[in-house]
Amino acid sequence: MVIPFILLVFVFNYIPLFGWVYAFYDYKPGIPLSQTPFVGLKFFRWAIEEKEDLFRVLTNTLALSLLSILASPLSVIFAIMLNELNSKRFRKVVQTLTTLPNFISWIIVYSLAFFMFSSGGLLNEVLMRLHIIDEPTTVLGNSAATWWFQTGVTIWKSLGWGAIIYLAAIAGIDPELYDAAKVDGAGRFQRIMAITVPGIMPTFFVLLLLNIASVLSNGASGFEQNFVFYNSLVADRIEALDYYVYRVGITTGDISFGTAIGIAKSIISILLLFSMNALSKKIRGHSVF
């Protein structure tokens, strides 16, 4: 049963690695690789020379990823709050409503954001009718608010899905621990802090390590989010590394340079993963793998 998924990962994640060879050739689309001059590490040196552009892109990438990592405990808190609800029906309704955004495509998310926050959107209409503002403003074109707005959108889209993982971890905690705590006179908050939180910490640390390892990708949906929300007004604050690779490699046709940047990003991500795994083993005594 696992074989089809292994093949799927192999086809889409490992076979494309043969394309890394383009980073070492001055490749031009339409010209066979056998007729393309070999340039060695030329494009990797270009990446070092493009300091200003790459520094801006890396700043955006790290800022967006760091804000997302700082917001990761919100899923833990939300899962605990859902678990403490007495009404199972209300809990299912809330869980369903907060999980649905995870399955909405980023195109639809952008359409909703444009409807709500554009200069002619619902928010501006309401604020102007209430005479709170005199002129419409747009969050989508506000460069200073880009990092915070994108983090808010990410939280809205992933909060419910993240809570499902932690609810599964909470379900694995021995119920007898809660019964024993009640007998000892522990209140609800004391049971949460003494049993629930320690019980889900291993899951939290595993997900945290994976998030840190993907810090250069802004998480799983980093490129899609950057792609749909990208515009000239916020380009200097929203262009992350994956979008930069796309713009350089696909839009401008500099495939070799874009591939070199992608290779460097992959190598750094792997080093981050193994480093954080070693750090976890040293501090906690447990590693992810």
N, C-alpha and C positions, 0 to 999 in steps of 0.2 A: 504493500500500500504506500510505502514511503518513496519507492523508486520513481514514480512520475514527478514528484516534487524535487527530488535530487537532480533529475534530468533537467527540470525547469531552471533550477539554480545554476547548474553547470552551463546550460546554453546561454543564459542571459547575464551571468556574473563572471564566468571564468573564460569562456571562449572569446569574449570581447577584449580580454587582456592581451591577446595577440596584436591588437591595434596599438599597443604601446610602442611598437617599433616605429611608428610614424614620428615620434618625438625625436628620433635620431637621424631623420632624413628631411631635407628641404622639400617636402611633398607639396605638389600642386594637383588639385583635382583634375582627373582626366589623363594624367601621365602615369604610366605603370611604375610601380615602386622600383623595379629593376633598372629603370632609366632615370631614377631620381638620385641626385648626389647625396652621399652620406656626409653629415655635418657633425656627428658626435654629440657633444654636450652644448652645442651652440645655443639652443633654445632655453636650456636651463640657465645658461649665463645671462640670456636676455631677461629671464624672470628676475634675476638678482638686480639687473640694471634698471628694470622698470620699478624702481623703489616707490615713487610717489603714488603711482596708480595702484600697485599691489598693497601698499600700506593703507590706503583708503579702503580698499576692498576687504582686507583682513580685519581692519577696525570694525567695519560694519558686521562682518561675519562673527567675530568674537563677541561684539556687543549684543547682537540678537541672540546668539547661543547662550551667553551668560545670563541674560534676562530670562530666557526660557528655563534654564537650569534653576535659577533662583525661585521661579514660580512652580517648580515641580512638587514641593510639599503641599500645594493647594489640592492636588488630587488625593493625597493622603488624608487631609483634613476633611474633604468632601466625602470620601468613602466612610470615614468614621462617623460623620454626621448622618449619612444615610443608614448606616448599620444601627444607629441608636434610635431611629424612628420606630415608634410602636406600631403604626399603621402600615401593614405590608402592602396594601393597595396603593396608598399614597407614595410609598417608597418606590414601587415599580413604575408609577407614572413619572415621578421625578427622574428616576434613572433612565427611563426611555427617552424623555425629552432632552436630557443632557448628553445622551449617547448619540442621538441622531446626527448632530453636526459633524461627527467624525466620518460619516458616510456621505456627506455632501461634498461634491467636487469643488475645487478652488475657484472654478469659473462661476459657479452659483454663489459661492461665498463673496466673491468680488461684486457680483451683481447686487446682492443684498447690501453690501457695504456702500456701493455707489448710490443705491436707492435711499439709504439712510443718511449718509454723511457727505454726499457731494454738495456743491454750492446750491443746487436746486433740489436737494434731497429733503426728506421728511423732517429731519432735525432742524435744519435752517428754517423751514416753513413754520414749524411750531414756535421756535424762538423768536422769529420776526413777528409773528401774529401776537405773541405775548409781550412784544416790545422790549425783550431782553437784549436783543442785538439790533443794530440799525442796518448793517450790511451782511450779506451771507458770507460764510467762511467755509472752507473745505479742509477736512482732516486729511483727505487723500492727497492733497497737494501741499501739505504743511511739512516741510523738511524737518523742522525741529521736533515734531511729534511723531515722526515715522517709527522710530524704535519702539516707543511705548504703545503706539497703535497696533503695530504688527504683533507685539507680544500679547496684547489684549485679544486680538483675533485668534492667535494660537491657543491661548488659554480657553477661550470660548469653544473652539473646535475640538480640543483634546481632553478637556476636564472630565467629561463623563466616561470616555473610553479608559482613561487612566484609572478612574475610580473602580472600574470593573475588575482590573487586575488586583487592586488592593482589597476589594471585597472578597475575592477568591482566597486571598491570603488570610483574611480575617476568618473566613469560614473554616480554614484549616486549624484554627486555634482550638485547643481542647476546651469544651464547654465546662468541664469540671473545675477549671481554674476560676471561671467567673462565679460558679456556685460556692467554691471555697472562699473567695473574696467576699461574697455577700454574707456568708456565715461569720466572717471576721469583722463585719461591720463596714466594709469599704463602700463608699458612695459610687455613683455612676462615673464621675470624673476621675476618682481614684482608680477605678477598674480600667478605665481607658488608658491612663498613664502607666499603670503597673502591668497590664496584661496585653491590651490591644496594640499599643505603640511598640513595645519590644517584639511582639509577635510578627509585625509587618516590616520591621526594620531590615531584615535580610533581603526581602523583595525590593524595598526602596533602594538599598545600596546597589543591588544588581542593576536596576534600571538607571540609577545615577551614573554608574560606571559606563553603561552603554551610551548614555547621553553625552558624557564627557568624551567618549571615543569618537562620537559623530559631531563634535563641536564645530568642525570645519564644514559640515554639511547643513548646519542649522536644523538638525533633526531629520526625520524621514520625509517631510514635505517642504523642506527649505526652498528648493528650486521652484516648485510649482507656485508657492506663495509669492516669492520674489517676482516671478514671471508675470503673474496676473496683476499685481499691484504696482509694477514698475511704470513710472512715467517720468518725463523730463524734469518735473518740479522736485521730485524726491530721489532722483537717480543717484545723487552723491551720498545718500544715507541708506538706501535700500539694496544697492548692488552688492550682493555677497559673492563668495568665491565661486560657487556653482554657476551663478548667472554670468559671472565674468568669463568663465571658461566657455560657456555657451556663446556669449557675445563675440569673444575673440575667435573661437574655433569654427562656429557655424555662421554667424552673421557676417563677419569680416572675411571668412574663408581661410584664416591662418590656422589650419588644422594642426600643424606640427607644434606650434607654440601652445595652443590650447591643450593638446595632449600632454605636453611637458608639465604644464600647471596641474593637470589632473593627476599625473603620476606623483608629483610632489605632495599633493593633498592626500592621496591614498597612503603613501608611505608614512606621513606624519600621523594620520589617523590610526594606523596600525601600531605605531610606536606609543601613541597615547593610550591605546587600549591595553597593551601589555604593561605599560608603566603603571597605570591605575590598578590593574589586576595585581601586580606585585606589591603596590602600596597597600591594597586592601588585605592581602595575605599577611603583610607585616604588621598592620595595625589591628585588624580584626581577627586574624588567624584563619581566615577563610578567603578563598579566591573564587572568581566566577568560573574559571576553567583550569 
